[in-house]
């Protein structure tokens, strides 16, 4: 059974080439392809500044983390950014274990992340 | 007469397909909570189950019809997880042991395995969360990985 994840995109008024993407559910190897498709569809359409709201992202495994790092790298290559906000304690711990806190731009909440765009 | 302490035992066999792994990890997490382990302990264990079962599917189930066996022994103060897949070769044992048990690359895990695309992140997570990991390949080329996690007193 594929893990459930839903991505909800919202406009960020006044911010050019930017969107807020809310991640809802679990991110793992079974659904990473659909997430890749959605995020790259944004990046390739010119939305190169993405704020990812992880408030409702319950779970992420190493495959999911790998792809988050890839989003960050790809956005930077397009002169944009992939910022993460509202990370819960459990997910943050996994990010921290692999030392990715220095590679990902992580903010306490969405407003803080949006201010830096 | 003293009563011998026995663990709760969960054993699951599933086809070599990643789609089954999410059900297994969630089940084990729920079982651990029902056995008075904390939500944090259950979450960390769920991650381990995911990573070791996913590796078993990806690297140990290349043959058509191959399956993974997962077993979890739940003791009051620790749990043992055992994953078996049919993809081993005794020639690989040293390489596998090194990959599973030894500390891995330096500078920030080689810039987090070149920004996430080179693999190896899962094993690093398991190493950090587990108390011990042991790997073996038997004479029938069955690869087994045993992971032990101990209940911690610091709120876990």
Boltz contact constraints between the chains, C-beta under 6 A:
constraints:
  - contact:
      token1: [A, 1]
      token2: [B, 19]
      max_distance: 6.0
  - contact:
      token1: [A, 1]
      token2: [B, 23]
      max_distance: 6.0
  - contact:
      token1: [A, 2]
      token2: [B, 19]
      max_distance: 6.0
  - contact:
      token1: [A, 3]
      token2: [B, 22]
      max_distance: 6.0
  - contact:
      token1: [A, 29]
      token2: [B, 18]
      max_distance: 6.0
  - contact:
      token1: [A, 29]
      token2: [B, 54]
      max_distance: 6.0
  - contact:
      token1: [A, 30]
      token2: [B, 18]
      max_distance: 6.0
  - contact:
      token1: [A, 30]
      token2: [B, 19]
      max_distance: 6.0
  - contact:
      token1: [A, 30]
      token2: [B, 22]
      max_distance: 6.0
  - contact:
      token1: [A, 61]
      token2: [B, 50]
      max_distance: 6.0
  - contact:
      token1: [A, 62]
      token2: [B, 121]
      max_distance: 6.0
  - contact:
      token1: [A, 62]
      token2: [B, 122]
      max_distance: 6.0
  - contact:
      token1: [A, 62]
      token2: [B, 125]
      max_distance: 6.0
  - contact:
      token1: [A, 66]
      token2: [B, 116]
      max_distance: 6.0
  - contact:
      token1: [A, 66]
      token2: [B, 121]
      max_distance: 6.0
  - contact:
      token1: [A, 69]
      token2: [B, 112]
      max_distance: 6.0
  - contact:
      token1: [A, 69]
      token2: [B, 115]
      max_distance: 6.0
  - contact:
      token1: [A, 69]
      token2: [B, 116]
      max_distance: 6.0
  - contact:
      token1: [A, 70]
      token2: [B, 116]
      max_distance: 6.0
  - contact:
      token1: [A, 70]
      token2: [B, 117]
      max_distance: 6.0
  - contact:
      token1: [A, 73]
      token2: [B, 115]
      max_distance: 6.0
  - contact:
      token1: [A, 90]
      token2: [B, 43]
      max_distance: 6.0
  - contact:
      token1: [A, 97]
      token2: [B, 125]
      max_distance: 6.0
  - contact:
      token1: [A, 97]
      token2: [B, 128]
      max_distance: 6.0
  - contact:
      token1: [A, 98]
      token2: [B, 109]
      max_distance: 6.0
  - contact:
      token1: [A, 98]
      token2: [B, 112]
      max_distance: 6.0
  - contact:
      token1: [A, 98]
      token2: [B, 121]
      max_distance: 6.0
  - contact:
      token1: [A, 98]
      token2: [B, 124]
      max_distance: 6.0
  - contact:
      token1: [A, 99]
      token2: [B, 108]
      max_distance: 6.0
  - contact:
      token1: [A, 99]
      token2: [B, 109]
      max_distance: 6.0
  - contact:
      token1: [A, 99]
      token2: [B, 112]
      max_distance: 6.0
  - contact:
      token1: [A, 100]
      token2: [B, 112]
      max_distance: 6.0
  - contact:
      token1: [A, 103]
      token2: [B, 112]
      max_distance: 6.0
